[in-house]
Amino acid sequence: MFNLFNTKTKYKNVPATEFRKLMEKENTVLIDVRTRDEFKSGALPNALNYDFLSGEFASKISQLDKDKTYLIYCRSGARSANACRMLEREGFVNLYNLQGGIISY
């Protein structure tokens, strides 16, 4: 029988301390899913800005290498969790969401 309430995810919610350590590893891509204006107001070093709310998010992620590790963050952790779920549906497996978003960093 199908489990309609399956909430098991492949991505991992990690606290800021672990997120910082992951940022130092090779083959890792940091993606800020906030709006362009939010990104301009301050972002983590070397982050790419892929606005989750834009109509271009799906096409941008379709061009990413599924073998890399992706660190995803937003302001509070909600949009980035949704972005991680979308990436999972597209076949990405090495995904980390910054728990609490950049405000927890």
Legacy VTK file of the C-alpha trace (Angstrom):
# vtk DataFile Version 3.0
C-alpha trace
ASCII
DATASET POLYDATA
POINTS 105 float
0.000 0.000 0.000
1.212 3.511 -0.729
2.177 5.690 2.195
0.566 9.015 1.365
2.084 10.596 4.436
5.679 9.579 3.781
7.744 12.513 4.969
11.121 10.783 4.702
13.538 12.967 2.814
16.914 12.285 1.300
18.247 15.738 2.030
19.623 16.555 5.453
18.755 19.541 7.622
22.001 20.605 9.261
22.820 23.292 11.832
25.087 26.200 10.930
28.188 24.616 12.500
27.937 21.544 10.276
26.955 23.647 7.257
30.183 25.684 7.647
32.259 22.493 7.687
30.512 21.203 4.575
31.277 24.487 2.786
34.995 23.678 3.048
34.736 20.328 1.251
35.575 19.820 -2.399
32.939 19.126 -5.031
30.428 21.238 -3.086
28.155 23.920 -4.511
26.528 26.566 -2.319
23.127 27.806 -3.517
21.187 30.726 -2.051
17.529 30.382 -3.050
16.456 33.839 -1.872
15.371 36.631 -4.195
17.961 38.733 -6.007
17.360 41.668 -3.631
17.802 39.447 -0.562
20.974 38.024 -2.085
22.361 41.503 -2.771
21.754 42.493 0.842
24.264 39.870 1.973
25.123 36.301 1.047
27.548 33.585 2.035
30.888 33.614 0.175
30.888 31.879 -3.228
27.131 31.281 -3.194
25.170 31.089 -6.422
21.799 32.848 -6.437
19.014 30.627 -7.808
15.802 32.370 -6.713
13.384 29.593 -5.771
10.389 31.860 -6.329
11.418 32.772 -9.872
10.099 30.932 -12.877
13.688 30.035 -13.796
14.549 27.842 -10.815
13.578 24.524 -12.432
15.528 25.241 -15.614
18.600 26.315 -13.650
18.708 23.171 -11.526
18.242 20.972 -14.591
21.714 22.104 -15.704
23.450 21.091 -12.461
25.735 18.082 -12.033
23.904 15.461 -9.953
27.203 14.022 -8.713
28.083 17.121 -6.710
27.072 18.000 -3.170
24.674 20.926 -2.806
24.355 23.177 0.219
21.078 25.060 0.030
19.975 28.021 2.131
17.446 30.823 2.302
16.421 33.293 4.994
14.725 30.920 7.457
15.090 27.422 6.004
11.596 27.033 4.515
12.252 27.914 0.859
15.512 25.987 0.914
13.695 22.891 2.255
11.231 23.190 -0.629
14.131 23.624 -3.044
15.776 20.487 -1.629
12.556 18.519 -2.168
12.434 19.716 -5.767
16.077 18.752 -6.288
15.323 15.310 -4.829
12.496 14.803 -7.310
14.988 15.615 -10.079
17.358 12.872 -8.875
19.842 14.805 -6.720
20.978 12.914 -3.625
23.758 14.906 -1.908
21.669 17.733 -0.484
22.029 19.733 2.712
19.605 22.384 3.938
20.800 25.061 6.364
18.492 24.576 9.326
17.076 27.940 10.369
18.405 29.619 7.216
20.971 32.389 6.977
19.530 34.037 10.089
20.877 31.053 12.074
24.294 31.309 10.439
LINES 1 106
105 0 1 2 3 4 5 6 7 8 9 10 11 12 13 14 15 16 17 18 19 20 21 22 23 24 25 26 27 28 29 30 31 32 33 34 35 36 37 38 39 40 41 42 43 44 45 46 47 48 49 50 51 52 53 54 55 56 57 58 59 60 61 62 63 64 65 66 67 68 69 70 71 72 73 74 75 76 77 78 79 80 81 82 83 84 85 86 87 88 89 90 91 92 93 94 95 96 97 98 99 100 101 102 103 104
